[in-house]
Amino acid sequence: MNRTIVSKPLRWLVMAWAAGACLLTACTPSQSSSAGQAPAAQTTPTEVAAAPVVNGKPMAYALFAGGCFWCIEADFEKLAGVVAVESGYTAGQTPQPTYEQVSAGHTGHTEAVRVLYDPSQVSYAQLVDYFWRHIDPTVKDQQFCDVGPQYRSGIYWQNEAERATAEASRDALIKSGRFSTIHTELAPSSAFYLAEDYHQDYYKKNALLYSYYRLSCGRDARVKKLWG
């Protein structure tokens, strides 16, 4: 597979630029994270949170990891039926991890998103299908220019119905002949920790820097090559 890999410091450079701009406007990002318990072992799903009722309609959550959470958050927020997307960390052992800890690759966590959606408008199966078409499932412990287990892709099911849907979708992709191997992790859900406030809606708060990062990382070019 011949493609240029942009080194990990690219994201830190982008964030440093954003921090400098933030100081000029007297902005101080919060670094609070959500409460939760780290999983002892990933053998059964752990309830992440009860999805809220929005305008009298019951919502549902879905958990995915697709590399840079800035990017996968932006992608999912374009899908009809998705109410909100939050960036965070999951599938690791360290409770209440920080971005610096996760980025160092020693927590077991991967960058992930929690998708709040309206089941009456979009199904879990449609979310899974949409997810595949916005990642590179052919690589292990990597997504585009970001390398390491903290950037592995994953689908984290919360019940048997979701597990069956995710596995059937993966198996269908392999059977189709499009990919001979899929490295995307399919695993039971575990505690989801919200990322720091400055990561939420990063693509909106820092549009130019985000666009530079996404282009330099080669994400869209690789997705187009894989999926057309």
Backbone bond lengths (Angstrom), bond angles and torsions (degrees), N, CA, C in turn:
res aa  C-N    CA-C-N  psi(-1)  N-CA   C-N-CA  omega(-1)  CA-C   N-CA-C  phi
1 M - - - 1.460 - - 1.524 108.04 -
2 N 1.313 115.93 110.11 1.459 119.82 -176.12 1.518 109.98 -102.02
3 R 1.296 114.76 106.90 1.446 118.71 173.55 1.519 108.59 -155.91
4 T 1.308 116.01 150.59 1.456 121.00 -176.29 1.514 110.39 -75.50
5 I 1.337 116.14 133.23 1.451 121.42 177.03 1.521 109.05 -103.43
6 V 1.317 116.51 123.02 1.458 121.47 176.11 1.513 107.34 -85.81
7 S 1.297 118.53 132.64 1.456 121.57 -173.88 1.513 112.58 -65.43
8 K 1.327 115.46 155.15 1.453 122.70 -178.42 1.531 113.65 -53.26
9 P 1.346 119.88 -35.87 1.471 119.19 -178.64 1.516 115.15 -58.21
10 L 1.337 118.40 -12.46 1.460 120.30 179.08 1.514 111.50 -55.73
11 R 1.332 117.53 -45.11 1.462 119.83 -178.60 1.517 110.60 -67.32
12 W 1.328 117.11 -38.34 1.466 119.86 178.66 1.523 110.49 -65.58
13 L 1.346 116.77 -35.67 1.456 120.36 177.27 1.520 110.31 -65.40
14 V 1.326 115.98 -45.21 1.465 120.75 178.45 1.523 110.61 -60.08
15 M 1.345 116.25 -42.95 1.461 119.92 179.85 1.517 111.91 -67.95
16 A 1.339 116.35 -34.10 1.465 119.54 178.04 1.519 110.45 -65.46
17 W 1.328 116.08 -41.52 1.460 119.64 176.34 1.527 110.50 -61.17
18 A 1.335 115.75 -44.06 1.460 120.13 -179.75 1.519 110.66 -63.02
19 A 1.337 116.96 -39.56 1.457 120.75 179.61 1.521 110.97 -64.15
20 G 1.333 115.92 -39.36 1.456 119.35 178.20 1.516 111.60 -63.35
21 A 1.339 115.51 -42.13 1.463 119.64 177.62 1.510 110.63 -65.33
22 C 1.328 115.96 -35.35 1.456 120.97 -179.53 1.523 110.91 -65.02
23 L 1.332 116.76 -41.04 1.458 120.82 179.79 1.522 111.11 -63.52
24 L 1.325 115.25 -36.56 1.465 119.00 -179.81 1.516 111.83 -64.14
25 T 1.333 116.47 -24.29 1.469 120.14 -179.98 1.524 111.83 -107.70
26 A 1.339 116.08 17.39 1.473 122.53 177.70 1.514 111.71 58.17
27 C 1.341 116.17 38.28 1.459 121.30 -179.67 1.515 109.85 -95.81
28 T 1.329 117.06 135.63 1.462 121.94 177.29 1.516 109.27 -126.87
29 P 1.362 117.56 103.92 1.470 119.46 -177.86 1.506 112.44 -68.85
30 S 1.323 115.77 142.95 1.456 121.24 174.96 1.508 110.00 -82.64
31 Q 1.351 118.04 151.01 1.442 120.91 177.81 1.522 111.06 -123.57
32 S 1.322 116.46 36.23 1.459 120.05 178.62 1.516 109.88 -76.93
33 S 1.343 117.23 153.45 1.453 121.69 177.76 1.517 108.81 -135.68
34 S 1.328 115.22 163.56 1.447 118.99 -175.26 1.507 112.14 -80.31
35 A 1.332 116.20 158.88 1.453 120.44 178.39 1.512 110.20 -82.07
36 G 1.336 115.63 159.46 1.457 120.57 178.53 1.505 109.72 167.45
37 Q 1.311 117.26 171.53 1.445 122.43 -179.94 1.517 109.69 -112.27
38 A 1.341 117.56 133.30 1.449 121.05 176.81 1.522 109.33 -69.30
39 P 1.339 117.26 140.26 1.461 119.69 -177.79 1.517 111.70 -72.17
40 A 1.326 116.89 140.11 1.458 120.51 176.09 1.516 109.97 -75.40
41 A 1.314 116.93 -37.44 1.452 121.52 177.83 1.518 108.32 -158.30
42 Q 1.335 116.84 145.17 1.455 120.11 -177.41 1.525 110.06 -94.62
43 T 1.312 116.26 72.57 1.455 120.89 177.13 1.516 111.33 -112.15
44 T 1.304 117.24 -24.59 1.460 121.92 176.50 1.516 108.46 -136.65
45 P 1.331 116.90 150.28 1.463 118.47 -179.40 1.517 112.25 -68.02
46 T 1.312 115.37 148.07 1.456 122.46 175.88 1.525 108.10 -111.01
47 E 1.290 116.94 130.10 1.464 119.53 178.88 1.515 109.24 -60.61
48 V 1.317 116.09 122.36 1.464 120.57 -177.34 1.516 110.81 -78.08
49 A 1.301 117.10 -50.47 1.461 122.78 179.05 1.516 107.51 -174.10
50 A 1.297 115.24 154.21 1.461 119.51 175.67 1.528 108.22 -79.72
51 A 1.310 116.96 125.94 1.459 120.56 179.68 1.523 109.63 -68.13
52 P 1.312 117.54 140.90 1.467 120.54 -178.49 1.520 112.81 -75.53
53 V 1.299 115.06 166.65 1.467 122.16 172.15 1.522 106.78 -95.13
54 V 1.308 117.22 128.40 1.464 122.10 -177.33 1.532 108.48 -118.26
55 N 1.313 115.98 121.41 1.473 121.79 -179.12 1.528 111.18 52.39
56 G 1.330 114.50 40.15 1.454 119.97 177.12 1.515 115.18 78.77
57 K 1.334 117.89 3.50 1.461 121.73 -177.82 1.528 109.68 -112.20
58 P 1.327 118.81 132.40 1.464 121.13 178.38 1.517 111.35 -70.17
59 M 1.321 115.73 133.21 1.458 122.12 178.56 1.533 109.63 -104.40
60 A 1.320 116.77 175.41 1.464 122.09 176.94 1.520 108.84 -141.19
61 Y 1.341 116.01 157.75 1.455 122.39 176.45 1.522 110.30 -107.69
62 A 1.325 116.14 150.36 1.464 122.57 170.76 1.522 107.46 -138.71
63 L 1.339 116.93 144.58 1.462 122.16 -176.39 1.525 110.81 -116.49
64 F 1.334 115.31 128.54 1.455 121.35 179.41 1.528 109.99 -139.56
65 A 1.327 115.90 152.99 1.467 121.39 171.53 1.516 107.65 -127.44
66 G 1.318 116.11 126.20 1.462 120.01 -177.27 1.505 112.55 -138.05
67 G 1.342 116.12 42.31 1.457 118.91 -176.43 1.515 110.11 81.27
68 C 1.298 116.86 -143.36 1.465 122.75 -178.50 1.525 111.53 -48.27
69 F 1.337 116.31 118.01 1.465 117.84 -176.95 1.512 112.90 -71.71
70 W 1.325 118.54 -20.25 1.462 119.40 173.39 1.530 109.30 -58.25
71 C 1.334 114.76 -43.43 1.465 121.04 -172.99 1.524 112.60 -75.59
72 I 1.316 117.02 -47.55 1.463 119.32 -177.05 1.531 110.67 -69.81
73 E 1.346 116.61 -28.88 1.463 120.24 173.45 1.518 109.84 -63.73
74 A 1.327 115.96 -46.83 1.465 120.57 179.80 1.523 111.33 -61.50
75 D 1.325 116.63 -39.60 1.469 120.43 -179.76 1.527 111.36 -64.46
76 F 1.318 116.93 -49.02 1.465 120.08 -176.49 1.524 112.24 -66.72
77 E 1.317 117.45 -30.72 1.461 119.05 -178.91 1.527 112.48 -70.90
78 K 1.326 117.02 -7.93 1.466 121.11 175.79 1.532 112.05 -88.24
79 L 1.321 117.33 -11.09 1.465 121.07 -174.09 1.527 111.29 -85.73
80 A 1.316 116.57 127.89 1.467 121.61 177.66 1.522 110.13 -60.43
81 G 1.325 115.83 134.92 1.451 121.49 -178.87 1.517 113.50 98.60
82 V 1.331 116.37 -15.33 1.460 120.70 175.16 1.519 108.55 -85.24
83 V 1.322 116.00 125.75 1.468 121.52 -176.27 1.520 111.25 -88.88
84 A 1.339 116.96 -42.08 1.466 121.36 -178.56 1.519 108.74 -161.30
85 V 1.335 115.57 156.66 1.462 121.52 177.24 1.519 108.38 -135.16
86 E 1.334 116.09 133.37 1.462 121.54 179.03 1.520 109.84 -118.67
87 S 1.331 116.01 139.29 1.460 121.57 177.28 1.522 109.77 -88.79
88 G 1.321 116.17 144.35 1.461 119.04 179.79 1.507 112.93 -170.74
89 Y 1.321 115.20 -160.18 1.458 122.66 -176.08 1.528 109.11 -131.79
90 T 1.334 115.81 141.42 1.467 119.50 178.97 1.518 110.90 -156.52
91 A 1.344 114.58 171.60 1.466 123.86 174.97 1.521 113.77 71.26
92 G 1.342 116.98 20.62 1.456 120.56 178.21 1.511 112.83 -119.79
93 Q 1.338 115.86 -167.11 1.456 120.99 -176.76 1.528 114.10 -110.58
94 T 1.316 118.18 -25.27 1.457 121.42 -174.11 1.529 111.44 -77.40
95 P 1.337 118.72 121.56 1.472 119.99 177.96 1.523 110.66 -73.89
96 Q 1.304 115.84 145.59 1.467 122.70 177.49 1.536 112.36 49.56
97 P 1.308 118.72 53.33 1.469 120.26 -177.25 1.522 111.83 -71.02
98 T 1.310 115.99 152.37 1.457 121.92 173.20 1.523 108.83 -99.73
99 Y 1.316 116.19 165.36 1.463 120.72 177.99 1.525 110.95 -59.49
100 E 1.324 116.27 -41.02 1.459 120.19 -179.48 1.525 110.60 -62.34
101 Q 1.334 117.62 -41.03 1.460 121.04 179.64 1.527 111.47 -66.76
102 V 1.321 116.49 -45.11 1.462 120.08 -179.42 1.528 110.29 -65.36
103 S 1.326 116.91 -42.46 1.458 121.09 -179.17 1.522 112.23 -62.28
104 A 1.319 116.50 -29.59 1.467 120.74 179.53 1.531 111.27 -71.83
105 G 1.333 117.17 -16.50 1.445 121.11 174.64 1.511 116.29 82.54
106 H 1.346 117.04 19.01 1.466 119.21 -175.61 1.528 113.54 -111.36
107 T 1.327 118.51 5.30 1.467 120.62 -176.05 1.529 113.04 -98.30
108 G 1.318 117.06 -15.35 1.453 120.85 -173.59 1.521 113.24 83.92
109 H 1.338 116.58 -12.62 1.465 120.59 -178.57 1.526 111.41 -76.88
110 T 1.306 114.81 156.84 1.450 121.84 170.38 1.521 108.59 -120.05
111 E 1.323 117.44 150.62 1.460 120.34 174.02 1.528 107.54 -66.05
112 A 1.311 116.45 132.04 1.460 120.33 -172.69 1.521 110.94 -144.33
113 V 1.318 115.26 172.90 1.463 120.77 175.12 1.521 109.13 -131.39
114 R 1.325 114.46 146.39 1.455 121.93 172.72 1.527 106.91 -108.58
115 V 1.316 115.23 114.78 1.465 121.48 -174.46 1.524 109.43 -98.78
116 L 1.309 116.55 120.14 1.462 122.28 174.06 1.519 107.18 -94.42
117 Y 1.342 115.81 121.30 1.462 118.09 -175.36 1.521 111.41 -137.28
118 D 1.331 114.16 161.98 1.459 122.63 179.11 1.531 108.25 -98.11
119 P 1.332 118.55 106.74 1.473 120.98 -177.69 1.516 114.47 -60.81
120 S 1.324 116.75 -18.95 1.462 118.91 178.18 1.530 111.55 -77.98
121 Q 1.333 116.64 -12.92 1.462 120.83 -179.08 1.526 113.28 -111.48
122 V 1.319 116.49 -32.28 1.462 120.34 -179.55 1.525 108.16 -144.55
123 S 1.310 116.66 135.87 1.458 120.60 -177.42 1.525 111.26 -90.59
124 Y 1.325 115.53 164.58 1.460 119.76 176.57 1.528 110.01 -62.31
125 A 1.324 117.09 -38.66 1.465 120.55 178.31 1.526 111.48 -60.87
126 Q 1.322 117.05 -38.18 1.463 120.68 177.89 1.529 111.22 -68.65
127 L 1.333 116.90 -36.54 1.458 120.26 175.83 1.526 110.82 -62.19
128 V 1.331 116.19 -44.64 1.459 120.77 179.68 1.528 110.56 -61.87
129 D 1.319 116.83 -45.28 1.462 121.10 179.16 1.525 111.01 -61.18
130 Y 1.315 116.67 -41.74 1.467 121.90 178.92 1.524 110.23 -64.91
131 F 1.316 115.93 -41.37 1.464 121.22 179.33 1.518 111.43 -58.14
132 W 1.343 117.26 -50.00 1.467 119.92 -179.04 1.519 111.27 -52.38
133 R 1.306 116.70 -41.31 1.458 121.58 -172.73 1.522 113.98 -80.35
134 H 1.329 116.02 7.86 1.466 120.50 176.51 1.528 112.30 -125.17
135 I 1.339 115.81 12.42 1.465 120.14 177.34 1.524 109.94 -133.47
136 D 1.327 115.55 176.78 1.464 122.75 172.38 1.531 107.40 -112.25
137 P 1.333 118.26 99.00 1.463 120.32 -176.68 1.526 113.82 -79.94
138 T 1.336 117.28 -0.54 1.466 121.09 -174.31 1.517 113.76 -87.05
139 V 1.333 118.27 -5.93 1.466 121.12 -175.95 1.528 110.46 -115.44
140 K 1.311 115.58 149.72 1.463 121.98 -179.00 1.530 109.50 -105.33
141 D 1.340 115.59 135.19 1.469 121.41 177.47 1.527 111.69 52.80
142 Q 1.324 115.20 46.01 1.466 120.61 -178.56 1.516 109.57 -169.84
143 Q 1.311 116.34 148.86 1.458 122.27 166.40 1.515 107.15 -143.96
144 F 1.338 115.11 112.01 1.454 121.99 177.45 1.534 110.24 59.39
145 C 1.310 120.45 -124.57 1.471 119.35 -175.99 1.518 112.99 -83.92
146 D 1.308 118.30 -7.83 1.469 121.81 -178.74 1.521 109.86 -92.36
147 V 1.327 116.26 121.43 1.460 121.94 -173.88 1.521 110.91 -118.20
148 G 1.314 116.42 136.17 1.459 121.71 178.58 1.519 110.37 134.32
149 P 1.333 118.09 157.55 1.472 120.97 -179.14 1.514 113.30 -60.92
150 Q 1.334 117.29 -22.08 1.458 120.49 178.49 1.528 112.16 -71.80
151 Y 1.343 116.46 -7.44 1.471 121.20 177.32 1.525 111.32 -116.93
152 R 1.332 117.65 15.90 1.461 119.82 178.82 1.530 109.98 -67.14
153 S 1.305 115.74 150.87 1.463 119.85 178.30 1.523 109.48 -89.37
154 G 1.326 115.84 151.64 1.454 118.67 -177.69 1.518 113.32 -164.00
155 I 1.317 114.73 153.41 1.461 123.07 170.45 1.516 105.69 -120.59
156 Y 1.328 116.80 123.55 1.470 121.38 -173.16 1.530 109.15 -115.21
157 W 1.333 114.52 101.21 1.457 120.92 -174.31 1.523 111.73 -80.23
158 Q 1.342 115.06 150.38 1.460 121.28 -176.11 1.529 112.98 -111.50
159 N 1.330 116.66 -7.01 1.462 120.27 178.05 1.532 108.28 -159.40
160 E 1.324 116.16 174.33 1.456 120.32 -176.03 1.529 112.71 -65.60
161 A 1.314 116.54 -33.26 1.463 119.51 178.83 1.530 110.55 -63.97
162 E 1.353 116.22 -43.92 1.459 119.78 178.12 1.526 111.03 -66.21
163 R 1.333 116.73 -39.84 1.470 119.71 178.36 1.531 110.41 -59.49
164 A 1.321 116.13 -47.26 1.459 120.23 -178.81 1.531 111.22 -62.57
165 T 1.323 116.15 -39.65 1.460 120.67 179.61 1.520 110.95 -64.84
166 A 1.325 117.02 -46.59 1.461 121.26 -178.84 1.523 111.36 -64.30
167 E 1.322 116.86 -44.67 1.459 120.25 -178.35 1.530 111.41 -67.36
168 A 1.319 116.56 -39.47 1.463 119.94 178.62 1.525 110.82 -64.95
169 S 1.328 116.10 -38.87 1.456 120.54 179.24 1.527 110.68 -65.43
170 R 1.326 117.01 -44.74 1.468 121.27 177.51 1.528 110.73 -61.48
171 D 1.310 116.32 -46.84 1.467 120.52 -177.86 1.527 111.36 -63.29
172 A 1.322 116.20 -36.37 1.466 120.14 178.82 1.525 110.96 -66.02
173 L 1.336 116.45 -37.67 1.467 120.04 177.80 1.522 110.91 -63.22
174 I 1.321 116.52 -43.42 1.464 120.36 179.65 1.530 110.26 -66.33
175 K 1.326 116.39 -43.49 1.457 121.21 -179.71 1.524 111.53 -62.95
176 S 1.329 116.32 -30.55 1.467 120.38 -179.19 1.517 112.66 -67.02
177 G 1.336 116.44 -19.43 1.457 120.69 -178.83 1.516 113.83 87.73
178 R 1.324 116.85 -2.50 1.466 119.32 179.37 1.526 110.56 -64.10
179 F 1.339 116.70 -41.74 1.463 121.75 179.09 1.525 109.20 -130.14
180 S 1.314 116.33 135.25 1.461 119.46 177.06 1.525 111.32 -81.74
181 T 1.330 115.77 -28.99 1.461 121.39 179.39 1.517 109.53 -138.71
182 I 1.329 116.11 139.97 1.461 121.63 175.36 1.525 107.85 -121.74
183 H 1.325 115.86 123.54 1.457 120.86 -177.53 1.530 113.01 -97.29
184 T 1.309 117.43 -2.94 1.464 120.44 179.69 1.522 110.24 -60.49
185 E 1.318 115.54 130.11 1.461 122.08 -178.23 1.527 110.56 -75.55
186 L 1.328 116.60 129.10 1.463 122.18 170.20 1.514 106.79 -112.90
187 A 1.326 116.77 116.23 1.463 120.09 -172.30 1.523 109.80 -149.68
188 P 1.329 116.35 158.38 1.473 119.60 176.21 1.517 110.48 -64.51
189 S 1.310 115.75 149.22 1.454 120.67 -179.63 1.522 111.02 -67.71
190 S 1.308 114.58 155.72 1.463 122.22 174.81 1.519 107.52 -142.69
191 A 1.299 117.16 -172.39 1.466 120.31 -176.04 1.529 111.22 -55.72
192 F 1.313 115.24 134.82 1.464 122.17 176.12 1.522 107.69 -109.54
193 Y 1.333 115.94 123.83 1.462 121.29 -179.35 1.523 109.40 -108.70
194 L 1.315 117.06 124.46 1.456 120.49 177.69 1.517 110.67 -60.92
195 A 1.323 115.77 136.70 1.459 120.65 173.09 1.522 108.95 -72.13
196 E 1.311 115.95 166.04 1.458 122.27 179.83 1.536 110.90 -56.68
197 D 1.310 115.60 153.74 1.466 120.82 -174.19 1.530 113.07 -55.52
198 Y 1.337 116.59 -35.97 1.462 117.98 -175.09 1.529 112.17 -69.90
199 H 1.336 118.26 -12.93 1.462 120.97 175.95 1.526 112.15 -85.93
200 Q 1.319 117.57 -22.44 1.464 120.60 -177.72 1.532 109.91 -70.16
201 D 1.322 116.56 129.63 1.473 121.76 -178.08 1.517 111.74 53.66
202 Y 1.320 116.67 37.60 1.469 120.48 -178.42 1.525 110.92 -57.63
203 Y 1.333 115.98 -36.86 1.463 119.55 -177.32 1.522 112.29 -66.16
204 K 1.325 117.15 -20.88 1.461 120.73 176.71 1.531 110.99 -90.34
205 K 1.315 116.39 -40.57 1.464 120.77 -176.65 1.522 112.52 -71.99
206 N 1.329 116.70 -30.56 1.462 121.68 -176.68 1.529 108.97 -133.43
207 A 1.306 115.83 61.37 1.466 121.86 -169.78 1.526 113.29 -58.37
208 L 1.322 118.02 -45.37 1.463 120.20 -176.89 1.525 111.77 -68.08
209 L 1.333 116.31 -45.43 1.456 119.99 179.86 1.521 110.89 -66.34
210 Y 1.321 116.25 -38.91 1.458 120.12 177.77 1.532 110.04 -62.57
211 S 1.312 117.61 -45.23 1.463 121.43 -179.55 1.524 110.70 -62.00
212 Y 1.336 116.49 -39.54 1.467 120.53 177.46 1.518 110.62 -63.16
213 Y 1.331 116.47 -45.30 1.466 120.70 179.55 1.521 110.93 -61.53
214 R 1.321 117.34 -48.08 1.468 120.99 -175.91 1.525 111.08 -62.69
215 L 1.333 116.13 -42.37 1.460 120.01 179.53 1.528 110.68 -66.26
216 S 1.333 116.52 -46.34 1.462 120.97 -178.11 1.519 111.99 -64.60
217 C 1.335 116.22 -30.84 1.457 121.25 -178.92 1.535 111.72 -75.99
218 G 1.313 117.73 -14.56 1.457 121.62 177.59 1.513 114.51 74.11
219 R 1.319 116.72 19.87 1.464 120.34 -175.31 1.527 112.41 -61.93
220 D 1.309 117.12 -54.54 1.461 119.77 -175.43 1.515 112.23 -66.52
221 A 1.326 117.15 -36.13 1.463 120.58 179.15 1.525 110.88 -64.47
222 R 1.336 115.99 -41.66 1.469 119.63 179.97 1.535 110.91 -69.27
223 V 1.327 116.89 -41.35 1.469 120.26 178.85 1.522 110.23 -61.54
224 K 1.317 117.19 -42.11 1.463 120.54 178.59 1.511 111.02 -62.75
225 K 1.335 116.85 -40.25 1.471 120.55 -179.68 1.541 110.33 -65.46
226 L 1.328 116.53 -38.64 1.457 120.21 -178.62 1.516 113.78 -75.69
227 W 1.333 115.41 -40.53 1.463 120.23 -170.08 1.517 114.85 -111.86
228 G 1.329 116.50 -13.57 1.450 119.69 179.72 1.506 114.35 84.71
